[in-house]
Amino acid sequence: MEIDSAEYQLSCELRGHEDDVRGICICGNAGIATSSRDRTVRFWTLDPSDKRNYTAWKILLGHTSFVGPLAWIAPNEEFPEGGIVSGGMDTLVMVWDLKTGERIHTLKGHQLQVTGVALDDSDVVSSSVDCTLRRWRKGKAVEFWEAHKAAIQAVIKLPSNELITGSSDTTLKLWRGQNCIQTFVGHTDTVRGLAVMPDLGVLSASHDGSIRLWALTGETLMEMVGHTSIVYSVDSHASGLIVSGSEDCFAKIWKDGVCVQSIEHPGCVWDTKFLENGDVVTACSDGVVRIWTVQQDRIANSVELESYFSRLSQFKISRKRVGGLKLEDLPGLEALQIPGTSDGQTIVVREGDNGMAYSWNLREQKWDKIGEVVDGPDDTMARPVLDGIQYDYVFDVDIGDGEPIRKLPYNRSDNPYSTADKWLLKENLPLSYRQQVVEFILQNSGQKNFALDTSYRDPYTGANAYVPGESSNKSAVPVKPSFKHIPKKGILVFDAAQFDGILKKISEFNNALISDPEKKSLSLTEVEISRLVAVVKILKETSRYHSSTFADVDIALMLKLLKSWPIAMIFPVIDILRMIILHPDGAIRLLKLLEDENDVLMDMIKKITVSPALAANLLTSIRAVCNLFKNSCYSNWLLNHRSEILDAFSSCNSSSNKNVLLSYSTLLLNYAVFLIEKKDQEGQSHVLSAVLEIAEGENLDVDSKYRALVAIGTLMLEGSVKKIALDFDVESIAKAAKVSKDAKVAEVGADIELLTKQN
C-alpha cells in the first residue's frame, strides 16, 4: 500500500469528549475506543451512511478519575462483540463488554495510577506508577511484582509472547514471566510510550524528546529527534511508517528515521495510532479525536477544513496574546508582595485576562505599574520566563543524585559570580560549587571571554569576587572588614522530594495497617488515598503554585494521619507536609487549621523526639520546620515555640546520621537569621549555645560544620551575642576551622577569627 508519498490531511473529527482525550485503541475492524480526562471511555464505529466519518456508539461510565490506557479484547465466547480494558487515575482496571456496554470486572490492587494495560491471551496485564506489574485472570489477581524502581509508564506484549515495560527510570525492560531478561539503556528521561515495530523490535517515546527503535537484544537501531518537548506516544504501520505525538502540539510522521511530515494540533497530542488502512488517529488535549488520511476521497470537505484551521489559528493566537508569554504561566498579584532584587527589575503578573508589567522602585521599595503587556511576537521568539520574569537565559541544571532539574535564570548584563552565589543560596547548594556554576553560565551563554569588573562586591558577603590570574582592585578601600561568608542573608529550605517513593511508602504502611486486625481502623480509605494522590499531583506541578489550591479536607487529612498513625509510620506523611508548607495556599490553610485546632505540629515534634527517636522522623520534621521560615505568616509561631523546638531537637547534635545533622544545622542557621531580624537577643543566645555544641564536634560532616560556623559568625555581628561567644572560647573553634582541608570551612573560620579581633 503506497501511503508514504503523499501528505496526511484531515479526514474527520470525532467530537463528544468533554476534556483531554488521553488514549486511543484500534479495535480491529469494529471501531475505535478512546479514553479521556472526562472519566469516560467512548467507542466509535463507522457511520453506515458516510464511510469517512465515525459516530459514538457506546459511552462506558465507571471510572472516578481520568482514564488513560486501553486494550481491545477480540470477539470470543465471553465477549461476542468484543470488549475493552481500561486503566485510570483512580488506580482501577476495568473490563467492559461492548455488546451490553456493561462493566464485567473491576480489578483492584494497584496503589497508584494505572499507566498501561495489555492482553496476554485471556489474561490482562497492567502497569502502574506504583512500580508494579499485575496479572489478572477472570477478574482475579494471579500475580504481581515490582518491575522497576520508579514509576512504570507503559507495558505492551510482543509477538514473542514476552512483555516489555517503559519507566520513569529511563529504561525499558523485557520480561519473560517475572524474570527481566534484558534492560534497554539509552534514553535520558522517562520512557512514556511503547509500540511494536514488526520484524524489527520495539519503539519507545520519551520525555527526552526522542523516539528510539530497539532490537530485542537492547541495541539502539535508530533514534528519531525532531519534537521540541515530551513525546507521549508512538506507533508503527505495516508500510514502515512511524507516527508520534508530543506536548509540542505536533503529530509527526517518520520514514526511515526522518520526519516527513509534522501535523499541527490545537493542543497537546496525547496519543497516536495507525488504522490498518494507513490512516492516523490522534488524541488531543482540546477534547477532539482526529483522523488523518492520504486518500483523496476521504479528505474532509472545505467547510470542515476551514473550521479546523480556524481553531488552530485561534489556539496559536491565544498562546502569544500576552507579549509572547503564556497567561496561565504568569504569577498572580501575590508576586508583588515579594520585594525586587535590583532597581528597574521587571515582572509581569496576571490581572484577570491581562498581563501587567511592573518595575521595582528600589528607592521607594515598591513595584510601579508600567502598563499592560500587549501582543508580541510568536512565543517561539520570546525570551524565557521564570516566575513571571523574563531573562536572556533560563538554564536547566542537573545536579545529579536523583535530584530534580533546577532552573538557573541569567541575563547577559548580570555578573555571573553574583548570579551563581544567589542561585546556590536559593537552591540550598554548597557554595563550593561557585566556580563550576560560573563556568557553566559563561559556557552556555557564549561569554567565554567575559571580563569581570574587579570592583564587584558580593551582595551577600561584601567580598570581591576572586578570578584566577586577575590582579586585586587596589583602588577599593573597604570601610569595614570584609567577610567571605557572613552575615548570612535569607533562609534555606528543603524543596526536593521523591514523591513516588513517598507515596509508595505510605501505601506500604497502609497495607500493613489493613492486615493488622487491631490497627485496620487506622488505615486509609480508597477516597482518602485518591485525595492523597491528588495532593501530590498539585505539589508536583510547581509551575502552577501561583494558581493551584488545596481543599481544607486535604490538610485535615494530613493532620489526622499525624495524630492517629503509629509513630514509626508517620515520616512519609511529614515529608508531604514539608512540601505543602512551601505551597502558598497550602501554607495558609495549614496555619489556619493549627490556629483553629490543637497545635498538631508542635504535638508531632514532641512525639517524634521522645527517646529513642527514629532518624527518619527527625529528618523529615526538622526539614518541615526549616521550610516554615519561608512564609512570614509563620513568624509568630516560630517565635512563640522557639524554646520548645530547639530543646526538642537538641539531641540531634550528637546524631550519627549526617543528614539529620545537616538538617539540624540548617534549622539553627535559619533561626539565627530570623532572630536577628526580630531583634530577639534571648533567642539569639539560645541558638548560639546550640550551634557552638555542633561546631565543636570533631567528626562533623563538612556542610553541617560550615552551616554551624556561618550561624555563629552571623550571630556574632550582634554585640551582646559576640561577648557570649568569646566567653565560650569561640576563638579556639575559629582556629580549628581555619586549618580545615575544606576551603569554605577554613574561610568562615577566618571570618570568625577576624570578628574576635575587632573591638
Buried (B, 14 or more C-beta within 10 A) or exposed (E): EEBBEEEBBBBBBBEBBEBBBBBBBBBEEBBBBBBBBBBBBBBBBBEEEEEBBBBBBBEBEBBBBBBBBBBBBEBEEEBEEBBBBBBBBBBBBBBBBBEEBEBBBEBEBBBBBBBBBBBBEEBBBBBBBBBBBBBBEEEEBEEBBEBBEBBBBBBBBBEEEBBBBBBBBBBBBBBEEEEBEBEBEBBEBBBBBBBBBEEBBBBBBBBBBBBBBBBBEBEBBBEBEBBEEBBBBBBBBEEBBBBBBBBBBBBBBBBEEEBBBBBEBBBBBBBBBBBEEBBBBBBBBBBBBBBBBBBEEBBBEEEBEEBBEEBBEEBBEEBBBBBBBBBEBBBEEEBBEEEBEEEEBBBBBBEEEBBBBBBBBBEEEEBEEEEEBEEBEEBEEBBBBBBBBBBEBBBEBEEEEEEBEBBBBBEEEBBBBBBBBBBBBBBBBEBBBBEEBBEBBBEBBEEEEBEBEBEBBBEBBBBBBEBEEEEEBEEEEEEEEBBBBBBBEEBBBBBBBBBBBBBBBBBEBBEEBEEEEEBEEBBBEEEBBBBBBBBBEBBBEBBEBBBBEBEEEBBBBBBBBBBEBEBEBBBBBBBBBBBBBBBBBBBBBBBEBBEEEEBBBBEBBBBBBEEEBBBBBBBBBBBBBBBBBBBEBBBEBBBEBBEEBBEBBBBBBEBEBBBBBBBBBBBBBBBBBBBBEBEBBEBBBBBBBBBBBBBBBEEBBBBBBBBBBBBBBBBBBBEEBBEBBEEBEBBEBBBBBBEBEBEBBBBBBBBBBBBBEEE
